[in-house]
Amino acid sequence: MSEVDRETRLERLNATSRNTLMEVLGIRYTDVGDDYVVATMPVDARHHQPYGILHGGATAALAETVGSMASGLKLHGSGQTAVGLELAVNHLRPVRVGQVSARAEAVHLGRTTHLWQIDVTDEAGKRVARAKLTMMVRPAETA
């Protein structure tokens, strides 16, 4: 994929976030390829739980966002869509401020399910969470 194509695709992906949870949380797609999607999210008071660290639900929302978009891109133009079936997240390290990044990579791209592994890292590149997202592939009109 050329740099121009990648930038155009990122603009389109980020436009889909308008008036959604992704916009509220400040999630931005930053990289995309044939087998992966990357997005970032700031970590500030909006994303904290009462102890002043990144809320696990915000991390889960970021993970599901990149995995869901990755499945959507894989299925684009096929007459199919994917919907979330299961999300499991292991939270490994606290984050208080800054930014986190999530990268979804395909583990399995089957006829009826997709499985994504999502690593969430802090600004120093340390893993703060690892998620597994299973997507169910359905005909677009029934999703």
HUWOFEN-V839624 format. One record per residue. N is the residue number from 1. SS is DSSP state (h for helix, s for strand, l for the rest). PSI is psi in whole degrees, 0 to 359 (none if undefined). OMEGA is omega as a letter, one per 20 degrees, with the letter a starting at -180 (NA if undefined). Layout:
n=N ss=SS psi=PSI omega=OMEGA
n=N ss=SS psi=PSI omega=OMEGA
This chain:
n=1 ss=l psi=131 omega=r
n=2 ss=l psi=162 omega=r
n=3 ss=h psi=322 omega=r
n=4 ss=h psi=316 omega=r
n=5 ss=h psi=318 omega=r
n=6 ss=h psi=315 omega=a
n=7 ss=h psi=320 omega=r
n=8 ss=h psi=317 omega=r
n=9 ss=h psi=317 omega=r
n=10 ss=h psi=319 omega=r
n=11 ss=h psi=316 omega=r
n=12 ss=h psi=317 omega=r
n=13 ss=h psi=314 omega=a
n=14 ss=h psi=330 omega=r
n=15 ss=h psi=333 omega=r
n=16 ss=l psi=347 omega=a
n=17 ss=l psi=351 omega=a
n=18 ss=l psi=134 omega=r
n=19 ss=l psi=36 omega=r
n=20 ss=l psi=176 omega=r
n=21 ss=h psi=323 omega=a
n=22 ss=h psi=319 omega=r
n=23 ss=h psi=317 omega=r
n=24 ss=h psi=318 omega=a
n=25 ss=h psi=350 omega=r
n=26 ss=l psi=25 omega=r
n=27 ss=l psi=130 omega=r
n=28 ss=s psi=132 omega=r
n=29 ss=s psi=133 omega=a
n=30 ss=s psi=342 omega=r
n=31 ss=s psi=149 omega=r
n=32 ss=s psi=141 omega=r
n=33 ss=l psi=188 omega=a
n=34 ss=l psi=331 omega=a
n=35 ss=l psi=19 omega=a
n=36 ss=s psi=160 omega=r
n=37 ss=s psi=139 omega=r
n=38 ss=s psi=139 omega=r
n=39 ss=s psi=158 omega=r
n=40 ss=s psi=161 omega=r
n=41 ss=s psi=133 omega=r
n=42 ss=s psi=159 omega=r
n=43 ss=s psi=109 omega=r
n=44 ss=l psi=192 omega=a
n=45 ss=h psi=329 omega=r
n=46 ss=h psi=335 omega=a
n=47 ss=h psi=2 omega=a
n=48 ss=s psi=152 omega=r
n=49 ss=l psi=175 omega=a
n=50 ss=l psi=339 omega=r
n=51 ss=l psi=5 omega=r
n=52 ss=l psi=19 omega=r
n=53 ss=l psi=165 omega=a
n=54 ss=s psi=126 omega=r
n=55 ss=l psi=135 omega=r
n=56 ss=h psi=328 omega=r
n=57 ss=h psi=326 omega=r
n=58 ss=h psi=319 omega=r
n=59 ss=h psi=317 omega=r
n=60 ss=h psi=319 omega=r
n=61 ss=h psi=319 omega=r
n=62 ss=h psi=314 omega=a
n=63 ss=h psi=314 omega=a
n=64 ss=h psi=327 omega=r
n=65 ss=h psi=309 omega=a
n=66 ss=h psi=322 omega=r
n=67 ss=h psi=318 omega=r
n=68 ss=h psi=317 omega=r
n=69 ss=h psi=322 omega=r
n=70 ss=h psi=316 omega=r
n=71 ss=h psi=317 omega=r
n=72 ss=h psi=318 omega=r
n=73 ss=h psi=321 omega=r
n=74 ss=h psi=326 omega=a
n=75 ss=h psi=354 omega=a
n=76 ss=l psi=128 omega=r
n=77 ss=l psi=2 omega=a
n=78 ss=l psi=353 omega=a
n=79 ss=l psi=8 omega=r
n=80 ss=s psi=162 omega=r
n=81 ss=s psi=171 omega=r
n=82 ss=s psi=142 omega=r
n=83 ss=s psi=148 omega=a
n=84 ss=s psi=135 omega=r
n=85 ss=s psi=316 omega=r
n=86 ss=s psi=139 omega=r
n=87 ss=s psi=127 omega=r
n=88 ss=s psi=131 omega=a
n=89 ss=s psi=130 omega=r
n=90 ss=s psi=121 omega=r
n=91 ss=s psi=122 omega=a
n=92 ss=l psi=333 omega=a
n=93 ss=l psi=139 omega=r
n=94 ss=l psi=152 omega=r
n=95 ss=l psi=132 omega=a
n=96 ss=l psi=319 omega=a
n=97 ss=l psi=167 omega=r
n=98 ss=s psi=229 omega=a
n=99 ss=s psi=146 omega=r
n=100 ss=s psi=154 omega=r
n=101 ss=s psi=145 omega=r
n=102 ss=s psi=135 omega=r
n=103 ss=s psi=121 omega=r
n=104 ss=s psi=128 omega=r
n=105 ss=s psi=140 omega=a
n=106 ss=s psi=135 omega=r
n=107 ss=s psi=320 omega=a
n=108 ss=s psi=130 omega=r
n=109 ss=s psi=84 omega=a
n=110 ss=l psi=182 omega=a
n=111 ss=l psi=326 omega=a
n=112 ss=l psi=346 omega=r
n=113 ss=s psi=151 omega=r
n=114 ss=s psi=142 omega=r
n=115 ss=s psi=128 omega=a
n=116 ss=s psi=140 omega=r
n=117 ss=s psi=131 omega=a
n=118 ss=s psi=121 omega=r
n=119 ss=s psi=131 omega=r
n=120 ss=s psi=127 omega=a
n=121 ss=s psi=156 omega=r
n=122 ss=l psi=185 omega=a
n=123 ss=l psi=338 omega=r
n=124 ss=l psi=0 omega=a
n=125 ss=l psi=7 omega=r
n=126 ss=l psi=137 omega=r
n=127 ss=s psi=126 omega=r
n=128 ss=s psi=341 omega=r
n=129 ss=s psi=154 omega=r
n=130 ss=s psi=131 omega=a
n=131 ss=s psi=156 omega=r
n=132 ss=s psi=125 omega=a
n=133 ss=s psi=124 omega=r
n=134 ss=s psi=127 omega=r
n=135 ss=s psi=138 omega=r
n=136 ss=s psi=128 omega=r
n=137 ss=s psi=127 omega=a
n=138 ss=s psi=157 omega=r
n=139 ss=s psi=140 omega=a
n=140 ss=h psi=323 omega=a
n=141 ss=h psi=346 omega=a
n=142 ss=h psi=356 omega=a
n=143 ss=l psi=none omega=NA
